[in-house]
């Protein structure tokens, strides 16, 4: 029996090396995704806005990091509210599971 492999939900995490709030956010988001949710359901794409090839993100988020986004929805900015983070991640996961079930039928 073949099992369909679903694409994980990608969290785009905009950060910069000199940002203490970004470091605090990392200490919350990585354990949440890696320990508290099913394996391989989320990925974190960490984007350093100070890198030259990320100038468009620097222009957009220079005064707002850390910023976390799923699709086009900002799930946190400046600081992470852990309860809201878990709620948002659970909501996105439930939506994806529902979509997966509908595609199976």
N, C-alpha and C positions, 0 to 999 in steps of 0.2 A: 504494500500500500504506500503510495506517495503522499507525503505531507506537504501542503503548500507552505512556503516560507514567506512570512509577511515582513515587510519593511519596518524597521523600528521607528519609533517616533523620535525625531531629531530635535534636540534642544540646542538652539544657538545661544551661546554664552559669550557676550561681549565683555571684554576685560582689558586691563592693562597691568603691566608688572608693578608699577609704583603705587597701586591702589590698595589700601588696607581693607576697604569695604569689599573689594573683589576677593581678597584672600579669605575673608570671613564667609563670603558667599560660597566659595569652593568647599569650605569645611562643612557646609550644609548640603549643597546640591549633590556632590559626588557620593557621599554615603547614602543619601536618600535614594538615588537612582540605582546604585549598585547593591544595596542591602535590603531595601524595603519594597521593591517592586520586582515582578517576574523578570528573570534573566533575559537579556537581549530585547526587551520591549522599548527601552530608551537608549539613545546615544547622546553624548554631549559633544558638540562641536565648539571648542574654545577658540574664540577669535580675539587676537591681540590687536586692538584698534590703533596702537602706536606703530605697527609695521607698515611700511610704505605701501604694500599691496592691499592694505585695508583702509586706505584714505577715506573712502566713501563712508565707512562706519565711524571713523574718527570724526568726520564732519557732522555726523548725525548724533553720536553718543558721547562726545568728548566731556560733557559735563554731567553725564548720567550713569556712567558705569558703576557697578555692574548692571548689566541688562540681560535678562533671559527671555527668549522668544521661542514659541512653537508656532509653526506656520507664520502668520503675520501678527499673532497675539502676543503682547508683552505679558509675561507671567510674573516678572519682578523687575524692579528698577531701583537703584540706590541700595536698598536693603531687602533681604528676603524675610517675608513673614512666613514662617515654617508651616503654619496651619493652612494658609492660602496656597503655598507651593504644593503641599500634599493634595489639597482639594483639586487644584488645577491638573496635576499629573494624573490623579485618579479619574477625573472627568475626561481628559484626552484618551486615557487607556480604555475606559468604558465605551467611548465613541468608536474607537478603533475595533474593539472586540465586536461591537454591534455590527459594524460595517463588514467585518470578516465573516460573521455568521450569515449576513444577508447575501454575500457573494457566494457562499457555499450552497445556498438553497437554489 
